Amino acid sequence: MLVLSRRKNESIVIGENIELTILEIDGDQIKIGITAPREVDILRKEIVIKTEKENTLALNNHFDIENFL
């Protein structure tokens, strides 16, 4: 993992077309602005983890359609 220090209004560029800008720092909370092409998905990690867990549970849950009807 690369670790960088940034101050308010400073940015990090990823690749050719993604820019992260520190917008505000308030105690232990930081607001980050992200500039990226529309086709790039930007998701909070906790949502990705939750979705992955739910998908895994759904795949492992055996559903017998004949018993349902």
N, C-alpha and C positions, 0 to 999 in steps of 0.2 A: 504494500500500500504506500502510495506517495502521500506525504503529509506536507501541506503548505500553510503558511500563515498569511492572512489577508486582513486588511482593515476596512472600515466602512468605505464604500464606493470604489473599492478595488475589485478586480475581476480575475477570473481564471478562464483560459480558453482551452477547449477540448476539441481536438481535431481542427477542421477548417470552419465549422459552422455552429459550434455550441459554446456559449459564453455564460459563466456563472458570475453574478455580481452580488457582493455583500451589500444589502440595502440598509439594514438596521441591526444594531446589537443592543440588546436590553437584558442585562444580567446573564442568565444561562440560555437565553433564546436568541436565535439569529434568524433574520429574514433574508432569504436568498432569492434573487431574480434570475430566471433562466431564459435565455434567448436561444431558440433552436428551431429547426424546420418543423413544420406541422406533422410530417411523417415520423418524427422521432417521438416515441412514447416516453412520457415522464411520469413516473409513479412513485409514491411514497413506499419505502421498503416494507413497512409494517402491513400495508395493503397487499403487496405482492406475496409476503409470507402467509398471510391469512388465506388468500385465494389458493395458493399452492396446497395448504393443509386441507382446505375444503374439497379441492379437486381430488386429492389423494384419498380422502375419506369416501368420496362418491365412487371412485374407481374400485375401492376395496369392499364396498357395500353391495352384497349380492341381492339383486332384486328379481324375484320370480314373477313375471307378468301373468302367468296362468293362475297363480294363487290370488292375484290382485283382482282378476275378472270374476 
